[in-house]
Amino acid sequence: MIGRLLTLVLMPIWVWVVLGGVGVVLMLLMGLVLVIGGASSAIASDLHYQCDSAVGPDPSQTVTPSRAPTAARPTVRSAPVGGVTTAPTTNPYAELTIAPDDTSASDWQRACTTAMRYAPRQDPPLLTSNSGIGADCARELALAQLTASAARNGSGSRGGAEEFTRSVIYQASAAQTTGRCAATEAAVAQSSVAGGAGRRACGQLDGSLAVVVLPNTIAAQGACGHRVDPAAVSPGDLVFWNYRNNAPTQVGIAVSDTRLVTTDAATGELVELTIPSTYDVRVKRVLGSGM
């Protein structure tokens, strides 16, 4: 034992320097591994959140059906005065691809990579309610169409929920520019055929006129807008639920923090329902937040 101690004491200085240098390098490598591992975990978590926001819950994750969960994220961004928020930016995962022969990829992951091509990047879910003429107009128009549908008593033309949301959101977004909420046949017709060159996949004009023209399917509409925590749902927000094959099959327009207007799947008539509270509910805001 004493001999070993003497050997250590009598070792040349340069040996101690080398050993010290090796120790420092090892510590740096360990730190680097931890940093890279943490960054990879953060990226994976963010990608999962982006996918969940665009195509709904991951079927591979077992969830007990219950009240809609809050979309937990590291930070929460508050909306400025008037409910107007900054539009989500271009999705950094837009170029993400999965090889056709990659058997390890699930259908949910493949659906996600497709959605990332046009879905805006999602920031933390909004925890503030929306307000202003756009939200008020959406509520007014949705309830007006509900009343008109009841008055027709089953007669007249019937459109799907996707056309109902396109029509209401188009006119409500126009009100944000004109300052006037007006339901006109011309506006409804224009919203049903709009969507040509110059528009992003989720709607809004690229020019100065911020009129929102949603896609013409519920599945595509589900990827649009800014995610909202279910606790902050407000008039004008789009509520998606009943996800099947990695896409929502039902959509409605919130007219309060507890009620929405949508179409009855069986009759095609507009109905007012309580906002679902199941785990697969996703709320998106397209008014006052860009797209």
Rosetta silent file (secondary structure, phi, psi, omega in degrees, C-alpha in Angstrom):
SEQUENCE: MIGRLLTLVLMPIWVWVVLGGVGVVLMLLMGLVLVIGGASSAIASDLHYQCDSAVGPDPSQTVTPSRAPTAARPTVRSAPVGGVTTAPTTNPYAELTIAPDDTSASDWQRACTTAMRYAPRQDPPLLTSNSGIGADCARELALAQLTASAARNGSGSRGGAEEFTRSVIYQASAAQTTGRCAATEAAVAQSSVAGGAGRRACGQLDGSLAVVVLPNTIAAQGACGHRVDPAAVSPGDLVFWNYRNNAPTQVGIAVSDTRLVTTDAATGELVELTIPSTYDVRVKRVLGSGM
SCORE:     score description
SCORE:     0.000 S_00000001
   1 L     0.000  -45.428  179.621    0.000    0.000    0.000 S_00000001
   2 H   -64.831  -36.906  179.396    2.810    2.380    0.967 S_00000001
   3 H   -63.252  -38.635  179.107    4.663    1.468   -2.217 S_00000001
   4 H   -66.327  -39.358  178.982    1.675    2.411   -4.353 S_00000001
   5 H   -64.997  -41.079  179.068    1.387    5.761   -2.623 S_00000001
   6 H   -64.040  -36.739  179.057    5.076    6.457   -3.191 S_00000001
   7 H   -62.747  -41.986  179.338    4.663    5.568   -6.875 S_00000001
   8 H   -65.415  -42.249 -177.774    1.858    8.123   -7.231 S_00000001
   9 H   -65.933  -37.639 -175.703    3.818   10.807   -5.394 S_00000001
  10 L   -86.410    2.565  179.546    6.963   10.252   -7.467 S_00000001
  11 L   -65.875  142.052  179.120    5.151   10.311  -10.850 S_00000001
  12 L   -59.828  154.642 -179.217    6.425   13.036  -13.171 S_00000001
  13 H   -59.461  -38.355 -175.444    4.433   16.266  -13.441 S_00000001
  14 H   -64.625  -27.729  177.145    3.654   15.636  -17.099 S_00000001
  15 H   -66.712  -42.243  178.108    1.843   12.413  -16.165 S_00000001
  16 H   -63.671  -38.265  179.431   -0.407   14.364  -13.813 S_00000001
  17 H   -63.675  -43.897  179.471   -1.050   16.922  -16.549 S_00000001
  18 H   -62.472  -46.766  179.666   -2.005   14.190  -19.020 S_00000001
  19 H   -60.938  -40.295  177.880   -4.291   12.492  -16.528 S_00000001
  20 H   -64.343  -41.371  178.779   -5.919   15.821  -15.702 S_00000001
  21 H   -63.280  -41.901  178.117   -6.415   16.604  -19.386 S_00000001
  22 H   -61.948  -40.651  179.138   -8.004   13.200  -20.011 S_00000001
  23 H   -62.630  -42.688  179.339  -10.354   13.773  -17.090 S_00000001
  24 H   -63.242  -43.743  179.457  -11.435   17.159  -18.443 S_00000001
  25 H   -60.849  -43.286  179.008  -12.056   15.702  -21.911 S_00000001
  26 H   -61.619  -41.012  179.006  -14.151   12.884  -20.450 S_00000001
  27 H   -64.928  -40.397  178.606  -16.245   15.369  -18.474 S_00000001
  28 H   -64.725  -40.690  179.265  -16.788   17.498  -21.586 S_00000001
  29 H   -64.242  -40.980  178.347  -17.828   14.441  -23.583 S_00000001
  30 H   -63.352  -41.803  177.793  -20.286   13.422  -20.897 S_00000001
  31 H   -63.600  -40.241  179.626  -21.751   16.923  -20.843 S_00000001
  32 H   -63.943  -41.254  178.163  -22.020   16.929  -24.625 S_00000001
  33 H   -61.231  -42.480  179.455  -23.852   13.611  -24.595 S_00000001
  34 H   -64.599  -40.710 -179.832  -26.319   14.960  -22.038 S_00000001
  35 H   -65.516  -46.431  179.903  -26.909   18.144  -24.070 S_00000001
  36 H   -63.654  -41.901  178.821  -27.433   16.243  -27.324 S_00000001
  37 H   -62.751  -40.948  178.469  -29.715   13.774  -25.598 S_00000001
  38 H   -65.811  -40.754  179.548  -31.759   16.601  -24.084 S_00000001
  39 H   -65.394  -41.743  178.940  -32.002   18.414  -27.419 S_00000001
  40 H   -63.027  -40.598  178.720  -33.099   15.240  -29.192 S_00000001
  41 H   -64.670  -39.508  179.819  -35.749   14.635  -26.547 S_00000001
  42 H   -66.582  -40.433  178.985  -37.012   18.218  -26.883 S_00000001
  43 H   -64.944  -44.286  179.462  -37.229   17.935  -30.674 S_00000001
  44 H   -62.036  -40.099  179.054  -39.084   14.631  -30.438 S_00000001
  45 H   -65.656  -41.973 -179.962  -41.505   16.125  -27.915 S_00000001
  46 H   -66.780  -41.406  178.952  -42.136   19.170  -30.077 S_00000001
  47 H   -62.014  -41.575  178.641  -42.684   17.061  -33.190 S_00000001
  48 H   -61.826  -40.025  178.302  -45.192   14.916  -31.333 S_00000001
  49 H   -64.411  -42.693  177.953  -47.031   18.065  -30.259 S_00000001
  50 H   -61.350  -43.730  179.704  -47.076   19.365  -33.837 S_00000001
  51 H   -64.669  -45.777 -179.950  -48.445   16.032  -35.071 S_00000001
  52 H   -59.549  -37.216 -179.885  -51.040   15.846  -32.319 S_00000001
  53 H   -71.333  -29.167 -175.311  -52.209   19.358  -33.206 S_00000001
  54 H   -91.707  -42.618 -174.254  -52.507   18.556  -36.907 S_00000001
  55 H  -120.421    3.935  176.034  -53.857   14.999  -37.094 S_00000001
  56 L    94.586 -173.738 -175.073  -55.089   14.319  -33.583 S_00000001
  57 L   -64.709  148.564  178.310  -54.073   11.887  -30.837 S_00000001
  58 L   -76.660  115.728 -178.119  -51.590    9.107  -31.463 S_00000001
  59 L   -60.878  -22.399 -178.214  -53.566    5.824  -31.453 S_00000001
  60 L   -75.098  -14.618  178.348  -50.511    3.956  -30.163 S_00000001
  61 L   -95.091  118.201 -177.719  -50.700    5.856  -26.897 S_00000001
  62 L   -72.646  121.836  179.607  -53.291    4.353  -24.612 S_00000001
  63 L  -129.053  129.775  176.879  -55.554    7.049  -23.218 S_00000001
  64 L   -77.449  119.571 -179.891  -58.535    6.467  -20.969 S_00000001
  65 L   -52.456  124.604 -178.379  -61.491    8.412  -22.463 S_00000001
  66 L  -161.340 -162.991  179.374  -62.195   11.291  -20.148 S_00000001
  67 L   -61.801  144.799 -178.340  -62.399   15.046  -20.035 S_00000001
  68 L   -56.637  127.273 -178.556  -60.362   16.812  -22.719 S_00000001
  69 L   -78.980  156.739  172.600  -56.827   17.335  -21.371 S_00000001
  70 L   -76.424  145.058 -177.785  -54.994   20.598  -21.476 S_00000001
  71 L   -84.116   84.806 -174.055  -52.290   20.667  -24.120 S_00000001
  72 L   -65.271  134.294  176.672  -49.338   21.007  -21.782 S_00000001
  73 L  -142.100  162.467 -176.512  -46.274   22.766  -23.158 S_00000001
  74 L   -57.510  -39.865 -178.471  -43.135   24.231  -21.536 S_00000001
  75 L  -132.845  161.706  179.756  -44.326   27.827  -21.824 S_00000001
  76 L  -124.540  130.613 -179.254  -47.604   29.596  -22.439 S_00000001
  77 L   -99.754  131.759  179.175  -47.993   32.594  -24.681 S_00000001
  78 L   -90.914  150.866  179.405  -50.600   35.187  -23.823 S_00000001
  79 L   -85.112  143.373  175.954  -52.683   36.960  -26.424 S_00000001
  80 L   -65.463  177.951 -179.464  -52.389   40.728  -26.830 S_00000001
  81 H   -58.501  140.629  177.176  -55.322   43.024  -26.158 S_00000001
  82 H    86.918    3.055  177.919  -58.406   42.251  -28.196 S_00000001
  83 H    78.227    4.334 -179.249  -57.636   38.562  -28.585 S_00000001
  84 L   -82.669  129.397 -177.945  -55.374   39.152  -31.571 S_00000001
  85 L  -122.821  161.838  177.511  -52.406   36.824  -31.601 S_00000001
  86 L   -71.518  136.035 -178.253  -49.350   36.398  -33.734 S_00000001
  87 L   -66.595  140.884  175.158  -49.908   33.947  -36.580 S_00000001
  88 L   -57.610  145.933 -176.009  -48.136   30.596  -36.313 S_00000001
  89 L   -91.254  177.407  179.418  -45.030   30.515  -38.475 S_00000001
  90 L   -57.903  138.371 -176.373  -43.913   28.110  -41.196 S_00000001
  91 L   -74.048  124.937  179.756  -43.549   24.595  -39.865 S_00000001
  92 L   -69.184  -11.177  179.732  -39.872   23.526  -39.529 S_00000001
  93 L   -98.857   15.587 -176.140  -40.963   19.937  -40.151 S_00000001
  94 L   -62.564  -28.224 -178.749  -42.416   20.707  -43.580 S_00000001
  95 L   -94.927    6.510 -178.923  -39.637   18.786  -45.340 S_00000001
  96 L   -66.161  134.275  179.603  -39.909   15.759  -43.093 S_00000001
  97 L  -134.053  158.016  174.820  -40.281   12.499  -45.031 S_00000001
  98 L  -127.721  129.505 -179.048  -40.666    8.802  -44.275 S_00000001
  99 L   -61.948  138.485 -179.122  -39.362    6.183  -46.669 S_00000001
 100 L   -56.755  -30.319 -177.516  -42.156    4.114  -48.269 S_00000001
 101 L   -95.394   11.488  178.984  -40.453    0.890  -47.155 S_00000001
 102 L   -80.518   99.533 -176.091  -39.951    2.007  -43.560 S_00000001
 103 L   -76.080  -11.604 -179.327  -42.019   -0.586  -41.719 S_00000001
 104 L   -81.371  -15.407 -178.832  -41.310    0.992  -38.338 S_00000001
 105 L   -81.615  135.451  179.373  -43.390    4.104  -39.171 S_00000001
 106 L   -86.360  167.111  176.567  -47.027    4.063  -38.086 S_00000001
 107 H   -62.473  -34.655  178.318  -49.975    5.356  -40.090 S_00000001
 108 H   -63.740  -42.362  179.040  -50.218    8.234  -37.601 S_00000001
 109 H   -66.730  -38.611  177.961  -46.617    9.227  -38.276 S_00000001
 110 H   -67.081  -40.339  177.098  -47.156    9.055  -42.034 S_00000001
 111 H   -63.111  -35.413  179.505  -50.303   11.174  -41.744 S_00000001
 112 H   -65.459  -46.555 -178.738  -48.286   13.656  -39.709 S_00000001
 113 H   -61.221  -33.336  176.528  -45.538   14.038  -42.306 S_00000001
 114 H   -68.805  -44.111 -178.512  -48.199   14.782  -44.917 S_00000001
 115 H   -66.949  -32.459 -177.858  -49.902   17.353  -42.692 S_00000001
 116 L   -63.463  -18.274 -178.798  -46.625   19.091  -41.833 S_00000001
 117 L   -67.996  -27.134 -177.556  -46.311   20.213  -45.449 S_00000001
 118 L  -128.111  -12.395 -178.691  -49.121   22.733  -45.041 S_00000001
 119 L   -75.387  137.671  176.330  -49.896   22.957  -41.316 S_00000001
 120 L   -70.583  154.285  177.757  -48.580   26.065  -39.514 S_00000001
 121 L   -68.073  136.186 -178.968  -46.137   25.566  -36.675 S_00000001
 122 L   -96.040  124.743  170.518  -47.931   25.409  -33.347 S_00000001
 123 L   -85.198  179.258  177.605  -46.738   27.494  -30.439 S_00000001
 124 L   -52.586  145.333 -177.787  -47.948   26.691  -26.909 S_00000001
 125 L   -59.970  141.524  179.824  -51.768   26.514  -26.785 S_00000001
 126 E   -69.232  138.577  178.164  -53.530   29.786  -26.131 S_00000001
 127 L  -112.974    7.659  179.954  -54.977   30.192  -22.662 S_00000001
 128 L  -111.824  148.126  179.069  -56.785   33.461  -23.358 S_00000001
 129 L   -77.152  158.430  178.936  -60.243   33.879  -24.844 S_00000001
 130 L   -93.384  154.544  178.835  -60.776   35.585  -28.193 S_00000001
 131 L  -153.668  178.549 -179.101  -62.731   38.800  -28.625 S_00000001
 132 L   105.234  176.515 -174.170  -63.401   41.516  -31.160 S_00000001
 133 H   -64.778  -32.587 -179.797  -65.699   41.850  -34.134 S_00000001
 134 H   -62.929  -48.027  179.539  -64.475   38.655  -35.816 S_00000001
 135 H   -65.924  -43.513  179.168  -65.373   36.436  -32.866 S_00000001
 136 H   -63.094  -40.670 -178.722  -68.647   38.263  -32.263 S_00000001
 137 H   -66.782  -41.472  179.455  -69.565   38.045  -35.942 S_00000001
 138 H   -60.210  -42.761  178.513  -68.826   34.308  -36.100 S_00000001
 139 H   -63.744  -46.078 -178.744  -71.145   33.707  -33.158 S_00000001
 140 H   -61.681  -44.849 -178.691  -73.877   35.894  -34.655 S_00000001
 141 H   -67.671  -41.616 -179.588  -73.670   34.247  -38.082 S_00000001
 142 H   -62.073  -44.478  179.923  -73.577   30.699  -36.698 S_00000001
 143 H   -69.707  -34.356  177.936  -76.664   31.280  -34.569 S_00000001
 144 H   -64.800  -42.601  178.323  -78.436   33.069  -37.442 S_00000001
 145 H   -67.787  -33.224  176.163  -77.842   30.097  -39.739 S_00000001
 146 H   -62.888  -45.031  179.017  -79.039   27.774  -36.973 S_00000001
 147 H   -63.934  -42.417  179.311  -82.294   29.738  -36.695 S_00000001
 148 H   -64.489  -38.023  179.255  -82.732   29.783  -40.465 S_00000001
 149 H   -64.545  -40.403  178.667  -82.144   26.043  -40.638 S_00000001
 150 H   -66.755  -35.749 -179.527  -84.823   25.428  -38.012 S_00000001
 151 H   -68.146  -31.895  179.140  -87.252   27.695  -39.895 S_00000001
 152 H   -70.796  -23.871  176.046  -86.776   25.706  -43.103 S_00000001
 153 L    53.728   46.053  175.653  -87.855   22.600  -41.189 S_00000001
 154 L    93.151   -8.945  179.044  -85.908   20.217  -43.385 S_00000001
 155 L   -96.061  163.580  178.752  -86.497   21.984  -46.694 S_00000001
 156 L    91.575  176.674 -176.763  -83.908   23.812  -48.766 S_00000001
 157 L   -73.982  148.618  178.545  -80.306   23.052  -49.525 S_00000001
 158 L  -125.979  132.945  177.179  -78.112   21.335  -46.969 S_00000001
 159 L  -115.247  166.065  178.242  -74.373   21.565  -46.751 S_00000001
 160 L   -79.056  174.770  179.341  -71.890   19.671  -44.643 S_00000001
 161 H   -61.753  -34.478 -179.170  -70.191   20.937  -41.517 S_00000001
 162 H   -64.611  -37.145  178.452  -67.096   21.827  -43.559 S_00000001
 163 H   -73.399  -35.169  176.683  -69.101   24.199  -45.785 S_00000001
 164 H   -61.652  -47.338 -179.686  -70.831   25.714  -42.775 S_00000001
 165 H   -66.845  -39.110  179.190  -67.520   26.517  -41.118 S_00000001
 166 H   -60.571  -44.805 -177.250  -66.004   27.858  -44.356 S_00000001
 167 H   -64.322  -49.362 -177.067  -68.960   30.189  -44.886 S_00000001
 168 H   -66.212  -46.608 -178.221  -69.096   31.547  -41.333 S_00000001
 169 H   -65.257  -38.089  178.131  -65.336   31.965  -40.926 S_00000001
 170 H   -58.771  -51.287 -176.886  -65.030   33.650  -44.322 S_00000001
 171 H   -69.195  -37.138  178.704  -67.665   36.257  -43.490 S_00000001
 172 H   -67.090  -37.902  178.127  -66.471   36.751  -39.904 S_00000001
 173 H   -69.055  -33.624  176.402  -62.891   37.311  -41.077 S_00000001
 174 H   -64.397  -34.385  179.417  -64.137   39.835  -43.630 S_00000001
 175 H   -64.118  -29.084  178.208  -65.817   41.695  -40.774 S_00000001
 176 H   -65.922  -24.781  179.223  -62.409   42.121  -39.139 S_00000001
 177 H   -92.430  -43.132 -175.289  -61.386   44.160  -42.188 S_00000001
 178 H   -85.964  -21.489 -176.733  -64.619   45.996  -42.994 S_00000001
 179 L    78.091   12.525 -177.286  -65.790   46.527  -39.438 S_00000001
 180 L  -137.642  127.001  178.808  -69.247   45.283  -40.407 S_00000001
 181 L   -93.016  113.465 -176.787  -70.755   41.855  -39.839 S_00000001
 182 L  -139.600  129.252  175.876  -73.019   41.016  -42.745 S_00000001
 183 L   -96.934  109.657 -179.352  -74.387   37.707  -43.962 S_00000001
 184 L  -125.264  151.070  178.737  -74.844   37.953  -47.711 S_00000001
 185 H   -62.847  -34.289 -178.834  -75.437   35.324  -50.355 S_00000001
 186 H   -64.602  -40.760 -178.812  -72.533   36.725  -52.387 S_00000001
 187 H   -66.443  -39.618  179.562  -70.114   36.239  -49.505 S_00000001
 188 H   -64.760  -43.321 -179.906  -71.268   32.665  -48.968 S_00000001
 189 H   -63.748  -40.530 -178.476  -70.909   31.867  -52.663 S_00000001
 190 H   -65.653  -38.916 -178.222  -67.458   33.412  -52.803 S_00000001
 191 H   -68.568  -25.391 -177.002  -66.248   31.439  -49.816 S_00000001
 192 H   -81.408  -17.059 -178.938  -67.377   28.179  -51.385 S_00000001
 193 H  -115.407   -8.595 -178.226  -65.366   28.626  -54.568 S_00000001
 194 L   -71.521  162.878  175.881  -62.366   30.602  -53.319 S_00000001
 195 L   127.271   26.400 -179.462  -58.995   29.008  -52.749 S_00000001
 196 L   -86.647 -151.301 -177.563  -57.000   29.429  -55.916 S_00000001
 197 L   -61.736  149.068  178.005  -53.483   30.723  -56.485 S_00000001
 198 L    93.550   -0.982  179.871  -52.118   33.171  -53.960 S_00000001
 199 E  -114.753  145.695  174.068  -53.573   31.416  -50.914 S_00000001
 200 L   -77.440  162.756 -175.882  -51.861   29.275  -48.373 S_00000001
 201 L   -59.130  -30.033 -179.855  -53.208   25.774  -47.811 S_00000001
 202 L   -97.889   16.996  165.983  -54.920   26.855  -44.595 S_00000001
 203 L   121.032  -76.507 -160.471  -56.654   29.825  -46.092 S_00000001
 204 L   -52.273  141.879  176.361  -55.680   33.402  -45.579 S_00000001
 205 E   -60.088  147.268  177.669  -54.908   35.658  -48.496 S_00000001
 206 L   -81.697  -12.618 -179.062  -51.247   36.560  -48.959 S_00000001
 207 L   -84.385 -160.255 -176.078  -52.222   40.151  -49.714 S_00000001
 208 L   -80.660  -19.528 -178.668  -53.387   42.906  -47.396 S_00000001
 209 L   -85.703  104.548 -173.977  -57.003   41.670  -47.243 S_00000001
 210 L   -85.409   72.239  176.153  -56.968   39.145  -44.405 S_00000001
 211 L  -101.967  127.818 -175.437  -59.958   37.043  -45.418 S_00000001
 212 L   -92.040  121.330  175.390  -59.800   33.456  -44.229 S_00000001
 213 L  -117.765  104.836 -176.886  -60.859   30.766  -46.700 S_00000001
 214 L   -73.033  158.317  173.777  -60.648   27.372  -45.044 S_00000001
 215 L   -60.179  166.356 -173.908  -59.970   24.127  -46.948 S_00000001
 216 L   -97.455   16.413  172.976  -63.028   22.241  -48.147 S_00000001
 217 L  -131.433  151.362  179.281  -62.635   19.130  -45.979 S_00000001
 218 H   -63.861  -39.718 -178.874  -62.870   18.694  -42.224 S_00000001
 219 H   -60.199  -44.364 -179.999  -59.584   16.786  -42.166 S_00000001
 220 H   -70.520  -36.768  178.093  -57.687   19.639  -43.857 S_00000001
 221 H   -63.061  -30.892 -177.495  -59.385   22.270  -41.700 S_00000001
 222 L   -63.379  -20.940  179.948  -58.197   20.401  -38.616 S_00000001
 223 L   -88.983   -6.886 -173.841  -54.579   21.324  -39.354 S_00000001
 224 L   -89.525  167.020  173.759  -55.304   25.055  -39.602 S_00000001
 225 L    76.076 -176.080 -179.055  -55.241   27.854  -37.081 S_00000001
 226 E  -105.035  132.095 -178.076  -53.598   28.202  -33.696 S_00000001
 227 E   -64.683  140.826 -178.933  -54.208   25.569  -31.052 S_00000001
 228 E  -123.631  137.285  174.367  -56.281   26.666  -28.079 S_00000001
 229 L   -63.404  136.000 -179.174  -56.463   25.061  -24.686 S_00000001
 230 H   -53.277  -26.524  179.847  -59.983   23.582  -24.259 S_00000001
 231 H   -73.286  -14.051 -176.406  -60.387   25.721  -21.151 S_00000001
 232 H  -110.892   13.240 -179.142  -60.009   28.884  -23.260 S_00000001
 233 L   -59.666  140.268 -177.942  -62.471   28.068  -26.067 S_00000001
 234 L  -146.518  167.009 -177.390  -64.477   31.126  -27.124 S_00000001
 235 L   -50.837  136.536  179.717  -66.925   32.185  -29.873 S_00000001
 236 L    94.895  -16.960  178.204  -65.522   31.738  -33.367 S_00000001
 237 L   -72.531  148.449  176.370  -63.080   28.970  -32.430 S_00000001
 238 E   -92.693  132.118 -179.982  -63.235   25.744  -34.421 S_00000001
 239 E  -113.937  122.465 -179.720  -63.839   22.600  -32.385 S_00000001
 240 E  -113.730  141.407  177.463  -62.760   19.249  -33.876 S_00000001
 241 E  -158.340 -179.461 -179.014  -63.547   15.848  -32.421 S_00000001
 242 E    57.500   61.236 -179.451  -64.298   12.208  -33.182 S_00000001
 243 E   -74.943  133.173  176.085  -60.933   11.485  -34.831 S_00000001
 244 L  -140.314  137.509 -178.779  -60.797    8.465  -37.132 S_00000001
 245 L    52.782   41.220  174.834  -57.932    7.348  -39.337 S_00000001
 246 L    63.794   39.666  176.595  -55.814   10.230  -38.028 S_00000001
 247 L  -160.856  146.915  177.389  -58.255   12.997  -38.960 S_00000001
 248 E   -72.382  146.711  177.457  -61.258   14.687  -37.340 S_00000001
 249 E  -110.800   -8.375  178.315  -64.661   13.677  -38.668 S_00000001
 250 E  -135.377  144.742  178.330  -66.682   16.396  -36.956 S_00000001
 251 E  -144.662  145.468  176.488  -66.238   20.160  -36.659 S_00000001
 252 E  -144.895  165.870  177.709  -68.293   22.929  -35.154 S_00000001
 253 E  -106.768  122.968  179.280  -68.052   26.630  -34.449 S_00000001
 254 E   -65.595  135.315  175.709  -68.062   27.618  -30.794 S_00000001
 255 L  -114.489   -4.382  172.895  -70.767   30.163  -29.908 S_00000001
 256 L  -161.006 -171.629  179.638  -69.831   30.287  -26.219 S_00000001
 257 L   -81.554   -1.772 -179.878  -67.346   28.614  -23.913 S_00000001
 258 L  -132.428   -9.983 -174.285  -69.631   25.578  -23.607 S_00000001
 259 E  -126.315  152.253  176.384  -71.751   25.431  -26.789 S_00000001
 260 E  -141.418  162.912  175.120  -71.132   25.008  -30.510 S_00000001
 261 E  -116.045  132.406  179.312  -73.093   24.889  -33.758 S_00000001
 262 E  -148.816 -173.732  176.846  -72.500   22.098  -36.248 S_00000001
 263 E  -103.868  145.195  175.777  -74.457   19.914  -38.656 S_00000001
 264 L   -74.434  126.462 -175.793  -76.245   16.746  -37.672 S_00000001
 265 L   -61.111  -30.721 -176.199  -74.491   13.825  -39.372 S_00000001
 266 L   -84.008  -42.055 -173.734  -77.788   12.040  -40.034 S_00000001
 267 L  -102.925  -22.021 -176.593  -80.032   14.882  -41.228 S_00000001
 268 L    81.502   -1.289  179.361  -77.572   17.522  -42.393 S_00000001
 269 L   -81.631  151.816  177.005  -79.469   20.134  -40.399 S_00000001
 270 E   -73.187  139.764  179.520  -77.678   22.625  -38.168 S_00000001
 271 E  -138.497  155.528  175.267  -77.823   21.837  -34.458 S_00000001
 272 E  -107.103  127.497 -176.036  -76.494   23.393  -31.271 S_00000001
 273 E  -129.077  162.498  169.904  -74.592   21.036  -28.993 S_00000001
 274 E   -74.054  137.057  179.593  -72.564   21.074  -25.826 S_00000001
 275 L   -61.198  125.969 -179.182  -68.862   21.193  -26.652 S_00000001
 276 L   -58.022  151.874 -179.926  -67.524   17.637  -26.246 S_00000001
 277 L  -122.671   22.707  179.639  -65.161   17.062  -23.343 S_00000001
 278 L   -80.069  168.799 -173.314  -63.513   13.842  -24.485 S_00000001
 279 L   -66.768  -20.612 -175.623  -59.743   13.378  -24.800 S_00000001
 280 L   -97.581   21.196  175.901  -59.742   13.708  -28.606 S_00000001
 281 L   -82.966  132.035  175.212  -61.140   17.262  -28.751 S_00000001
 282 E  -127.213  132.758 -178.397  -58.877   19.795  -30.462 S_00000001
 283 E  -113.657  132.526  179.944  -59.677   23.520  -30.571 S_00000001
 284 E  -127.152  145.433  179.093  -58.215   25.863  -33.190 S_00000001
 285 E  -114.165  120.594 -179.388  -58.423   29.656  -33.553 S_00000001
 286 L  -116.046   -8.408  178.335  -58.444   31.107  -37.049 S_00000001
 287 L  -101.668  133.466  178.142  -59.963   34.522  -36.346 S_00000001
 288 L    73.420   10.261 -178.179  -57.797   37.331  -35.070 S_00000001
 289 L  -135.422   14.010 -173.205  -54.683   35.150  -35.240 S_00000001
 290 L    66.516 -150.802  177.394  -53.834   34.963  -38.923 S_00000001
 291 L  -133.241    0.000    0.000  -53.501   31.381  -40.054 S_00000001
